[in-house]
Amino acid sequence: MEKQTTYNKNLVVIIAAVAATGGLLFGFDTGVISGAIPFFQQDFQLSNSMVENITTAGLIGAVIGAMFTGRLSDIFGRRKTILGAAIIFVVGAAWSGWAPNPTDLILARLFIGLAIGISSFSVPLYIAEISPTKMRGRLVSLFQLLITIGILVSYLSDLAFANNDVLSSWRPMFYAGMIPGFILLIGMLFLPETPRWLMSKGREEESRKILQRIEEPALVEESIQRMKQEIEQDKEKAGLREIFRPWLRTALIIAVGIMFFQQFVGINTVIYYSPKIFMIVGFEGARAGIWGAVSVGVINVLFTILSLFMIDRLGRRKLYFIGLSGIVISLMALGMVFAFHTALGDTGKWMAIAFVWIYIAFFAISLGPLGWLIISEIFPLRVRGIGTSIGSLSNWFFNGVVAFTFFKIVKLFTASGTGIITHEKIYDATTHTFVTKAIDNGNPAGAFWLYAFIGVLGLIWGYYYLPETKDVPLEKIEEHWRKGGKPRDLKK
Ligand code: BGC
């Protein structure tokens, strides 16, 4: 008995470590591009719209990856799917670093995007199915934390490689992603398949053996019976058609809606473009820009940790309204700073950085973790997989739309003569020297005000649609939808 308990814990630690690498990679490959942009933009002499294409390519890959994972992981198993993703992470990182031209870079980012999409799904699925029942919930909310840590690690590794005088600095930034990829690959080779997937393939004995290693001995047979029942129920489910039934419409609106607002307050313009934003605001050189991004990453991690403690105490609705109000106010302020940047001079630079920090802190305690948490809570068990995947797909889709349109919106809302000029070192291929060139970046004030406006719409939407799921058993949520109940009455 004693031996079993020790073994149990060790295995759970290993599982958590592998999960950490999956989440880390997700975050790493989301964030790594931000520090690389100023370098490959100069190296390849790219326009801002080409930069958008490269950033967006990764997101398109993620959408595709998220879309097909469910099926792939049902056919080949969770473990093989993650192994596949790990291989794509390694190859994609190598390809990104090696890319001889912008087209290759687009393809490489698209390719690695597949792995991001696949892992955003299969890693949590793997953890949920293999963890002892008691630890499952905690590990789900930990996933967001690991994403943010991954983003921070990518900023730090960008910083380590960023050298203002070496244009190819972006290459090692991408190569660095091979390391966590290898760790995930090797780690997964030693981890077992999930008992639930094995069971669904009729491999009861193998399933039992793994359960005996991870679950308390007394619970093994019970788990097997429960799995058998679930598999029977699953056979009846109508799949995609079921999720579009009228009584589930509210849940669907909530899943797509929360991801819409999570992305359309512009979070990833800050995550991807923050070095650029800090350069626009007057910090000189790509390195200084990346330092700004590191500060954003640290605040993101710290406030995500804080949110883990608050989410079950304050509840979802309170956090949503506090967080989103803070986001709206800081976006409006940020817009003001940019609109009046000439008058504000050097003070404006520090005000901008302060408001970006406040913005990130409010996001990290609210929309960041809430998006992923809510989509995993509001669907009945039978359609939770499909429901969650629709939420996740929406996330990547909206993310892509925002990334793709950011610079275009900036340009659209820039009144003539208000564009912010930066002086950036550009490599001149004919003379083989660096020349300083003035670049008109437009003025992001209007873009930030637009995101603030969408945030206000999000407050109104949330009043009607955001359910308080704190302390509500999942079965009760299903019952509430079946009765045609309103989201905001859920707690009553
Ligand atoms: C979002 C990502 C974002 C991250 C930032 C996540 O919840 O889905 O798009 O980059 O938070 O921490």
Boltz pocket constraint, residues with backbone or C-beta under 6 A from the ligand:
constraints:
  - pocket:
      binder: B
      contacts: [[A, 30], [A, 144], [A, 147], [A, 148], [A, 262], [A, 267], [A, 268], [A, 271], [A, 300], [A, 367], [A, 368], [A, 369], [A, 371], [A, 372], [A, 395], [A, 399]]
      max_distance: 6.0
